[in-house]
Amino acid sequence: MEPATQPILGYIPYLNCIPFFHHLKANGFSGKFVSGVPSELNQMLQQGVLDVSPSSSFEYARHWKDYLLLPDHSISSVGRVKSVLFFSPVELSALSGREIAITGESATSINLLRIIFHEFYDLDNVTDVVPDVPIETLIAQQKPALLIGDRALRLTTQLPPGMHVFDLGEIWYQQTGLPFVFALWMIHRNALDRFPLELSTLGQQLLQSREQLLNDPYPIAKTVAEKVGLDVETIVNYWQTIDYTLGKEHIQSLQLFFQLCKKYNLLEEEPELNFWRSL
């Protein structure tokens, strides 16, 4: 197989990524998209199948020596995120000794939930498993479970009676006063020598793409509403809730999250935050 002549970009088929990608080709990006849920893209990025991708912040922490971060871009929340939700028939403080179901789609959300249990609620004996049935089925059966992405958004519109909904971004913000960074734009170091010019322009292309959509979100929201099973206003409100920036407080939050992951043996070491510098 001949090497790619343009960078291969990972694409997460969730609503929160549409602002990055919908106008990206029109803004000059000429590479290839490869779609997958966050955990799949994590693996492809680690293997070097992808050159650059929005990927779980926890994936960066695990393999940080293989990556550089694209500055100024993330998928974050300042308070509620609306799509990383823990559903439970009881309050969090009453989960001691319980088994909970977790999604296999996102390493960051799973470990954020573990941190919340350990650090903020002193819950050290909650076990988590990835079930072999849909998370929605378990939630309908009044069982505690973590759900992310568009499926989490949809479920809040048809919530089974008696279930509490806990927004992980909101809990983190209440406890720390910081945004939470769910995903970062990560460049595999193997791509640096092959695509220096393309990587130098990618950050600006992403910025233009998301600004273009967020300045006029309704036409695109109407085109995806039926496909994702949500109304237009819900989609627009969700896009306006997500924080796509990466500033000083985001960096501070990442460092705290990684410190806590190390504290609870979810990481072997705290990563350095190394950024790509454009040509």
C-alpha contacts under 8 A as a table, 3 or more apart, distances in Angstrom:
res1	aa1	res2	aa2	distance
4	A	7	P	6.84
4	A	8	I	7.72
6	Q	30	S	6.87
6	Q	31	G	4.78
6	Q	32	K	7.13
6	Q	195	F	7.15
6	Q	198	E	7.81
7	P	31	G	5.08
7	P	32	K	6.62
7	P	50	L	7.80
7	P	51	D	5.78
7	P	52	V	7.37
7	P	191	A	7.60
7	P	195	F	6.59
7	P	198	E	7.39
8	I	31	G	5.77
8	I	32	K	4.83
8	I	33	F	5.97
8	I	34	V	7.05
8	I	49	V	7.77
8	I	50	L	5.27
8	I	51	D	5.28
8	I	52	V	6.65
9	L	31	G	7.02
9	L	32	K	5.96
9	L	33	F	4.88
9	L	34	V	6.14
9	L	50	L	5.93
9	L	51	D	6.16
9	L	52	V	5.15
9	L	53	S	5.37
10	G	33	F	5.78
10	G	34	V	4.94
10	G	35	S	5.90
10	G	36	G	7.28
10	G	41	L	6.27
10	G	45	L	7.97
10	G	50	L	6.24
10	G	51	D	7.98
10	G	52	V	6.45
10	G	53	S	4.42
10	G	54	P	6.67
11	Y	17	C	7.62
11	Y	21	F	7.82
11	Y	33	F	6.03
11	Y	34	V	5.64
11	Y	35	S	4.52
11	Y	36	G	6.33
11	Y	41	L	7.90
11	Y	53	S	6.85
11	Y	54	P	7.26
12	I	17	C	6.32
12	I	35	S	5.76
12	I	36	G	5.43
12	I	37	V	5.50
12	I	38	P	6.41
12	I	41	L	7.78
12	I	54	P	7.52
13	P	17	C	6.94
13	P	18	I	7.84
13	P	35	S	6.49
13	P	36	G	6.66
13	P	37	V	6.83
14	Y	17	C	5.73
14	Y	18	I	7.16
14	Y	149	G	6.08
14	Y	150	D	6.09
15	L	18	I	5.49
15	L	149	G	7.55
15	L	150	D	6.51
15	L	235	I	7.69
15	L	239	W	7.80
16	N	19	P	6.94
16	N	75	I	7.62
16	N	149	G	7.98
16	N	238	Y	7.77
16	N	239	W	6.39
16	N	242	I	7.22
17	C	20	F	5.48
17	C	21	F	6.50
18	I	21	F	5.16
18	I	22	H	5.44
19	P	22	H	5.95
19	P	23	H	7.61
19	P	209	S	6.41
19	P	210	R	4.33
19	P	211	E	7.66
19	P	213	L	5.68
19	P	214	L	6.90
19	P	239	W	7.78
20	F	23	H	7.32
20	F	24	L	6.69
20	F	206	L	5.53
20	F	207	L	7.50
20	F	209	S	5.65
20	F	210	R	4.94
21	F	24	L	4.95
21	F	25	K	7.74
21	F	206	L	7.46
21	F	209	S	6.75
21	F	210	R	7.63
22	H	25	K	7.68
22	H	209	S	6.89
22	H	213	L	7.64
23	H	26	A	5.23
23	H	27	N	6.27
23	H	209	S	4.79
23	H	210	R	7.53
23	H	212	Q	7.35
23	H	213	L	7.40
24	L	27	N	5.09
24	L	28	G	6.70
24	L	29	F	5.86
24	L	205	Q	6.26
24	L	206	L	6.34
24	L	208	Q	7.87
24	L	209	S	5.25
25	K	28	G	5.31
25	K	29	F	4.72
25	K	30	S	6.22
26	A	29	F	7.22
27	N	205	Q	5.57
27	N	208	Q	6.91
27	N	209	S	6.61
28	G	205	Q	6.72
29	F	198	E	7.83
29	F	202	L	7.09
29	F	205	Q	6.95
34	V	50	L	7.88
35	S	41	L	7.73
36	G	39	S	7.83
36	G	40	E	5.53
36	G	41	L	5.69
37	V	40	E	5.38
37	V	41	L	6.31
37	V	105	E	5.97
37	V	106	S	7.75
38	P	41	L	5.13
38	P	42	N	6.03
38	P	55	S	6.09
38	P	56	S	6.42
38	P	105	E	5.79
38	P	106	S	5.49
38	P	107	A	7.93
39	S	42	N	5.02
39	S	43	Q	6.49
39	S	56	S	7.73
39	S	104	G	7.19
39	S	105	E	5.03
39	S	106	S	5.32
39	S	107	A	6.67
40	E	43	Q	5.27
40	E	44	M	6.34
40	E	105	E	7.64
41	L	44	M	4.97
41	L	45	L	5.86
41	L	50	L	7.84
41	L	53	S	7.42
41	L	55	S	6.67
42	N	45	L	5.25
42	N	46	Q	6.13
42	N	55	S	6.01
42	N	56	S	6.91
42	N	59	E	6.26
43	Q	46	Q	5.12
43	Q	47	Q	6.18
44	M	47	Q	5.07
44	M	48	G	6.17
44	M	49	V	5.05
44	M	50	L	5.77
45	L	48	G	5.08
45	L	49	V	5.85
45	L	50	L	4.78
45	L	51	D	6.72
45	L	52	V	7.12
45	L	53	S	7.19
45	L	188	H	6.76
46	Q	49	V	7.66
46	Q	63	H	7.55
46	Q	66	D	7.60
46	Q	188	H	7.58
47	Q	50	L	7.66
48	G	51	D	6.33
48	G	188	H	6.64
48	G	190	N	7.26
50	L	53	S	6.96
50	L	188	H	7.52
51	D	187	I	5.93
51	D	188	H	5.36
51	D	190	N	7.45
51	D	191	A	5.50
52	V	185	W	7.06
52	V	186	M	5.51
52	V	187	I	4.32
52	V	188	H	6.07
52	V	191	A	7.92
53	S	185	W	5.55
53	S	186	M	5.51
53	S	187	I	6.77
54	P	74	S	7.64
54	P	183	A	6.06
54	P	184	L	5.37
54	P	185	W	4.25
54	P	186	M	6.15
55	S	59	E	6.88
55	S	60	Y	7.68
55	S	183	A	5.16
55	S	184	L	5.53
55	S	185	W	6.22
55	S	186	M	6.58
56	S	59	E	5.14
56	S	60	Y	6.80
56	S	106	S	6.87
56	S	107	A	6.53
56	S	108	T	5.59
56	S	182	F	6.09
56	S	183	A	4.48
56	S	184	L	6.39
57	S	60	Y	5.17
57	S	61	A	6.54
57	S	108	T	6.12
57	S	181	V	6.86
57	S	182	F	5.79
57	S	183	A	4.87
57	S	184	L	5.61
57	S	254	L	7.96
58	F	61	A	4.98
58	F	62	R	6.30
58	F	107	A	6.17
58	F	108	T	4.97
58	F	111	N	7.91
59	E	62	R	5.13
59	E	63	H	6.31
59	E	64	W	7.75
59	E	107	A	7.17
59	E	108	T	7.59
60	Y	63	H	5.41
60	Y	64	W	4.85
60	Y	67	Y	7.07
60	Y	184	L	7.95
60	Y	186	M	7.50
60	Y	271	P	7.97
61	A	64	W	5.26
61	A	258	F	7.18
61	A	267	L	7.62
61	A	270	E	6.95
61	A	271	P	5.33
62	R	267	L	6.87
62	R	271	P	7.70
63	H	66	D	5.76
63	H	67	Y	7.20
64	W	67	Y	5.33
64	W	68	L	7.50
64	W	271	P	6.09
64	W	272	E	7.11
64	W	273	L	7.77
66	D	188	H	5.98
66	D	189	R	5.71
67	Y	186	M	6.13
67	Y	187	I	5.37
67	Y	188	H	4.67
67	Y	189	R	5.31
67	Y	274	N	7.85
68	L	186	M	5.78
68	L	187	I	5.14
68	L	188	H	6.60
68	L	189	R	6.58
68	L	273	L	7.98
68	L	274	N	5.46
68	L	275	F	5.07
68	L	276	W	5.44
69	L	184	L	7.00
69	L	185	W	5.85
69	L	186	M	4.70
69	L	187	I	6.12
69	L	273	L	7.46
69	L	274	N	6.09
69	L	275	F	4.45
69	L	276	W	5.71
70	L	73	H	6.68
70	L	184	L	7.66
70	L	185	W	5.32
70	L	186	M	5.97
70	L	187	I	6.92
70	L	203	G	6.92
70	L	275	F	5.98
70	L	276	W	5.55
71	P	185	W	7.89
71	P	203	G	7.42
71	P	246	L	6.95
71	P	275	F	6.23
71	P	276	W	6.87
72	D	203	G	7.83
72	D	245	T	5.38
72	D	246	L	4.49
72	D	247	G	6.64
73	H	184	L	6.77
73	H	185	W	6.42
73	H	203	G	7.73
73	H	244	Y	5.71
73	H	245	T	4.82
73	H	246	L	5.22
74	S	181	V	6.73
74	S	182	F	7.58
74	S	183	A	5.63
74	S	184	L	4.68
74	S	185	W	6.28
74	S	243	D	7.43
74	S	244	Y	4.93
74	S	245	T	5.47
74	S	246	L	5.68
75	I	181	V	6.11
75	I	182	F	5.69
75	I	183	A	4.97
75	I	184	L	6.55
75	I	242	I	6.76
75	I	243	D	6.09
75	I	244	Y	5.00
75	I	245	T	7.37
76	S	81	V	7.65
76	S	179	P	6.64
76	S	180	F	5.42
76	S	181	V	4.30
76	S	182	F	5.47
76	S	183	A	6.91
76	S	242	I	6.06
76	S	243	D	4.85
76	S	244	Y	6.06
76	S	245	T	7.45
77	S	80	R	6.34
77	S	81	V	5.22
77	S	169	G	6.04
77	S	179	P	5.43
77	S	180	F	5.41
77	S	181	V	6.76
77	S	182	F	7.93
77	S	241	T	7.18
77	S	242	I	5.46
77	S	243	D	5.22
78	V	81	V	7.46
78	V	169	G	7.10
78	V	170	E	7.45
78	V	173	Y	6.59
78	V	178	L	6.95
78	V	179	P	4.36
78	V	180	F	6.64
78	V	242	I	7.84
78	V	243	D	6.86
79	G	169	G	5.39
79	G	170	E	4.11
79	G	171	I	7.47
79	G	172	W	7.50
79	G	173	Y	5.19
79	G	174	Q	7.37
79	G	179	P	6.70
80	R	167	D	6.05
80	R	168	L	7.42
80	R	169	G	5.10
80	R	170	E	4.32
80	R	241	T	7.61
81	V	84	V	6.48
81	V	167	D	6.77
81	V	168	L	7.47
81	V	169	G	5.33
81	V	170	E	6.95
81	V	241	T	6.68
81	V	242	I	6.42
82	K	85	L	6.87
82	K	152	A	7.67
82	K	153	L	6.43
82	K	167	D	6.37
82	K	169	G	7.99
82	K	238	Y	7.23
83	S	147	L	7.72
83	S	148	I	5.21
83	S	149	G	4.92
83	S	150	D	6.60
83	S	151	R	7.85
83	S	152	A	5.24
83	S	153	L	5.35
83	S	167	D	7.75
84	V	109	S	6.89
84	V	146	L	7.49
84	V	147	L	6.19
84	V	148	I	4.43
84	V	149	G	6.51
84	V	152	A	6.71
84	V	167	D	6.15
84	V	168	L	6.00
84	V	169	G	7.24
85	L	146	L	5.87
85	L	147	L	5.55
85	L	148	I	6.17
85	L	152	A	6.40
85	L	165	V	6.46
85	L	166	F	5.57
85	L	167	D	4.76
85	L	168	L	6.03
86	F	144	P	7.25
86	F	145	A	5.74
86	F	146	L	4.40
86	F	147	L	6.35
86	F	165	V	5.80
86	F	166	F	5.02
86	F	167	D	6.51
86	F	168	L	7.19
87	F	139	I	6.81
87	F	143	K	7.88
87	F	144	P	5.44
87	F	145	A	5.35
87	F	146	L	6.27
87	F	147	L	7.72
87	F	163	M	6.32
87	F	164	H	5.66
87	F	165	V	4.76
87	F	166	F	6.38
88	S	91	E	6.99
88	S	92	L	7.68
88	S	139	I	7.65
88	S	142	Q	7.04
88	S	143	K	6.36
88	S	144	P	4.17
88	S	145	A	6.58
88	S	163	M	5.44
88	S	164	H	5.17
88	S	165	V	6.60
89	P	142	Q	5.71
89	P	143	K	6.61
89	P	144	P	6.46
89	P	162	G	6.07
89	P	163	M	4.59
89	P	164	H	5.88
90	V	94	A	6.15
90	V	95	L	7.15
90	V	163	M	7.40
90	V	164	H	6.79
91	E	94	A	5.46
91	E	95	L	7.15
91	E	164	H	7.23
92	L	95	L	5.48
92	L	117	F	7.98
92	L	121	Y	7.50
93	S	96	S	6.97
93	S	121	Y	6.37
93	S	123	L	7.56
95	L	98	R	5.38
95	L	123	L	7.57
95	L	126	V	6.90
96	S	123	L	5.94
96	S	124	D	7.63
96	S	125	N	6.02
96	S	126	V	5.86
97	G	125	N	5.24
97	G	126	V	5.27
97	G	127	T	7.54
98	R	125	N	7.53
98	R	126	V	5.34
98	R	127	T	6.61
99	E	126	V	5.88
99	E	127	T	4.80
99	E	128	D	5.64
99	E	129	V	7.43
99	E	144	P	7.85
100	I	126	V	7.27
100	I	127	T	6.25
100	I	128	D	4.82
100	I	129	V	6.46
100	I	143	K	7.39
100	I	144	P	5.28
100	I	145	A	5.42
100	I	146	L	7.84
101	A	128	D	5.62
101	A	129	V	5.13
101	A	130	V	5.68
101	A	131	P	6.16
101	A	135	I	7.16
101	A	143	K	7.98
101	A	144	P	6.45
101	A	145	A	4.42
101	A	146	L	6.24
102	I	110	I	6.78
102	I	128	D	6.25
102	I	129	V	5.85
102	I	130	V	5.13
102	I	131	P	7.31
102	I	135	I	7.68
102	I	145	A	5.69
102	I	146	L	4.80
102	I	147	L	6.94
103	T	106	S	6.82
103	T	110	I	7.42
103	T	130	V	5.95
103	T	131	P	7.97
103	T	135	I	7.27
103	T	146	L	6.06
103	T	147	L	5.94
103	T	148	I	7.35
104	G	107	A	7.56
104	G	130	V	6.04
105	E	148	I	7.93
106	S	109	S	5.68
106	S	110	I	6.51
106	S	148	I	7.95
107	A	110	I	5.30
107	A	111	N	6.26
108	T	111	N	5.34
108	T	112	L	6.03
108	T	182	F	6.20
108	T	183	A	7.87
109	S	112	L	5.01
109	S	113	L	6.20
109	S	148	I	7.86
109	S	168	L	7.99
109	S	182	F	7.18
110	I	113	L	5.27
110	I	114	R	6.43
110	I	146	L	7.83
111	N	114	R	4.89
111	N	115	I	6.13
111	N	261	C	7.47
111	N	266	L	7.41
112	L	115	I	5.04
112	L	116	I	6.15
112	L	168	L	7.48
112	L	257	F	7.83
113	L	116	I	5.02
113	L	117	F	6.25
113	L	168	L	7.00
114	R	117	F	5.17
114	R	118	H	6.20
115	I	118	H	5.14
115	I	119	E	5.58
115	I	120	F	7.51
115	I	260	L	6.81
115	I	261	C	6.99
115	I	264	Y	7.68
116	I	119	E	5.52
116	I	120	F	5.21
116	I	121	Y	6.62
116	I	171	I	7.76
116	I	172	W	7.48
117	F	120	F	5.95
117	F	121	Y	5.07
117	F	122	D	6.13
117	F	123	L	4.95
117	F	124	D	7.04
117	F	126	V	7.89
118	H	121	Y	5.95
118	H	122	D	4.87
118	H	123	L	5.09
118	H	124	D	5.60
118	H	264	Y	7.91
119	E	122	D	5.95
119	E	123	L	7.96
119	E	260	L	7.95
120	F	175	Q	7.45
123	L	126	V	6.35
131	P	134	P	7.31
131	P	135	I	7.36
133	V	137	T	6.93
133	V	138	L	7.64
134	P	137	T	5.39
134	P	138	L	6.98
135	I	138	L	5.27
135	I	139	I	6.33
135	I	145	A	6.68
135	I	146	L	7.58
135	I	147	L	6.82
136	E	139	I	5.07
136	E	140	A	6.13
136	E	155	L	7.70
137	T	140	A	5.14
137	T	141	Q	6.42
138	L	141	Q	4.94
138	L	142	Q	6.55
138	L	143	K	5.36
138	L	144	P	7.53
138	L	145	A	7.27
139	I	142	Q	5.02
139	I	143	K	5.10
139	I	144	P	6.42
139	I	145	A	6.47
139	I	160	P	7.50
139	I	163	M	7.95
140	A	143	K	7.38
140	A	160	P	5.90
142	Q	160	P	7.87
142	Q	162	G	7.70
142	Q	163	M	6.75
147	L	151	R	7.03
147	L	152	A	5.33
148	I	151	R	6.35
148	I	152	A	4.98
148	I	153	L	7.82
149	G	152	A	5.46
149	G	153	L	6.63
150	D	153	L	4.99
150	D	154	R	6.17
150	D	228	V	7.11
151	R	154	R	5.12
151	R	155	L	6.16
152	A	155	L	5.19
152	A	156	T	6.59
153	L	156	T	5.61
153	L	157	T	7.23
154	R	157	T	5.50
154	R	158	Q	7.10
154	R	229	G	6.98
154	R	230	L	6.62
155	L	158	Q	5.23
155	L	159	L	5.64
156	T	159	L	5.08
159	L	163	M	7.18
160	P	163	M	6.12
166	F	170	E	7.98
166	F	171	I	7.63
167	D	170	E	5.31
167	D	171	I	6.39
168	L	171	I	5.12
168	L	172	W	6.22
169	G	172	W	5.26
169	G	173	Y	6.23
169	G	179	P	7.56
169	G	180	F	6.09
170	E	173	Y	5.12
170	E	174	Q	6.10
171	I	174	Q	5.11
171	I	175	Q	6.16
172	W	175	Q	5.22
172	W	176	T	5.92
172	W	177	G	7.51
172	W	178	L	7.26
172	W	179	P	7.59
172	W	180	F	6.82
173	Y	176	T	5.26
173	Y	177	G	4.70
173	Y	178	L	5.16
173	Y	179	P	5.96
173	Y	180	F	7.18
174	Q	177	G	5.78
178	L	249	E	6.38
178	L	250	H	7.18
178	L	252	Q	7.85
178	L	253	S	5.88
179	P	249	E	6.89
179	P	250	H	5.93
179	P	253	S	6.48
180	F	250	H	6.80
180	F	253	S	6.27
180	F	254	L	7.39
181	V	184	L	7.32
181	V	250	H	6.44
181	V	253	S	7.29
181	V	254	L	6.56
187	I	191	A	7.05
187	I	192	L	7.80
187	I	276	W	7.92
188	H	191	A	5.68
188	H	192	L	7.40
189	R	192	L	5.42
190	N	193	D	6.91
190	N	194	R	7.54
191	A	194	R	5.21
191	A	195	F	5.86
191	A	196	P	7.78
192	L	195	F	5.74
192	L	196	P	5.57
192	L	199	L	7.69
193	D	196	P	5.92
195	F	198	E	5.32
195	F	199	L	6.03
196	P	199	L	5.25
196	P	200	S	6.10
196	P	279	L	7.48
197	L	200	S	5.03
197	L	201	T	6.53
197	L	279	L	7.42
198	E	201	T	5.42
198	E	202	L	6.10
199	L	202	L	5.07
199	L	203	G	7.39
199	L	278	S	7.37
200	S	203	G	6.91
200	S	277	R	7.82
200	S	278	S	4.64
200	S	279	L	5.92
201	T	204	Q	5.65
201	T	205	Q	6.31
201	T	278	S	7.81
202	L	205	Q	4.98
202	L	206	L	6.11
203	G	206	L	5.23
203	G	207	L	6.29
204	Q	207	L	5.01
204	Q	208	Q	6.13
205	Q	208	Q	5.16
205	Q	209	S	6.07
206	L	209	S	5.05
206	L	210	R	6.23
207	L	210	R	5.45
207	L	211	E	6.06
208	Q	211	E	5.20
208	Q	212	Q	5.91
209	S	212	Q	5.20
209	S	213	L	6.42
210	R	213	L	5.20
210	R	214	L	5.97
211	E	214	L	5.14
211	E	215	N	5.84
212	Q	215	N	5.45
212	Q	216	D	6.73
213	L	216	D	5.37
213	L	217	P	5.18
213	L	220	I	7.55
214	L	217	P	5.04
214	L	239	W	7.44
214	L	240	Q	7.46
216	D	219	P	7.14
217	P	220	I	5.79
217	P	221	A	6.07
217	P	236	V	6.26
218	Y	221	A	4.94
218	Y	222	K	6.08
218	Y	232	V	7.09
218	Y	236	V	6.80
219	P	222	K	5.28
219	P	223	T	6.62
220	I	223	T	5.13
220	I	224	V	6.55
221	A	224	V	5.38
221	A	225	A	5.82
221	A	232	V	5.48
221	A	235	I	6.19
221	A	236	V	6.51
222	K	225	A	5.30
222	K	226	E	7.78
222	K	232	V	5.76
223	T	226	E	7.36
223	T	227	K	8.00
224	V	227	K	5.27
224	V	228	V	6.25
225	A	228	V	5.51
225	A	229	G	5.91
225	A	230	L	5.26
225	A	231	D	5.59
225	A	232	V	5.76
225	A	235	I	7.34
226	E	229	G	5.04
226	E	230	L	6.60
226	E	231	D	7.59
230	L	234	T	6.54
230	L	235	I	6.77
231	D	234	T	5.47
231	D	235	I	6.52
232	V	235	I	5.20
232	V	236	V	6.25
233	E	236	V	5.15
233	E	237	N	5.96
234	T	237	N	5.17
234	T	238	Y	6.06
235	I	238	Y	5.07
235	I	239	W	6.30
236	V	239	W	5.17
236	V	240	Q	6.24
237	N	240	Q	5.07
237	N	241	T	6.18
238	Y	241	T	4.97
238	Y	242	I	6.50
239	W	242	I	5.47
240	Q	243	D	7.74
246	L	249	E	7.94
246	L	250	H	5.60
246	L	251	I	7.15
247	G	250	H	5.26
247	G	251	I	6.39
248	K	251	I	5.13
248	K	252	Q	6.22
249	E	252	Q	4.89
249	E	253	S	6.05
250	H	253	S	5.00
250	H	254	L	6.16
251	I	254	L	5.07
251	I	255	Q	6.24
252	Q	255	Q	5.20
252	Q	256	L	6.30
253	S	256	L	5.08
253	S	257	F	6.09
254	L	257	F	5.07
254	L	258	F	6.11
255	Q	258	F	5.18
255	Q	259	Q	6.08
255	Q	270	E	7.98
256	L	259	Q	4.99
256	L	260	L	6.22
257	F	260	L	5.20
257	F	261	C	6.17
258	F	261	C	4.91
258	F	262	K	6.18
258	F	267	L	7.59
258	F	270	E	5.80
258	F	271	P	7.43
259	Q	262	K	5.16
259	Q	263	K	6.15
259	Q	270	E	6.25
260	L	263	K	4.79
260	L	264	Y	6.26
261	C	264	Y	5.35
261	C	265	N	6.12
261	C	266	L	4.79
261	C	267	L	5.47
262	K	265	N	5.00
262	K	266	L	5.71
262	K	267	L	4.70
262	K	268	E	6.10
262	K	269	E	6.06
262	K	270	E	6.43
263	K	266	L	7.61
264	Y	267	L	7.80
265	N	268	E	6.47
267	L	270	E	7.06
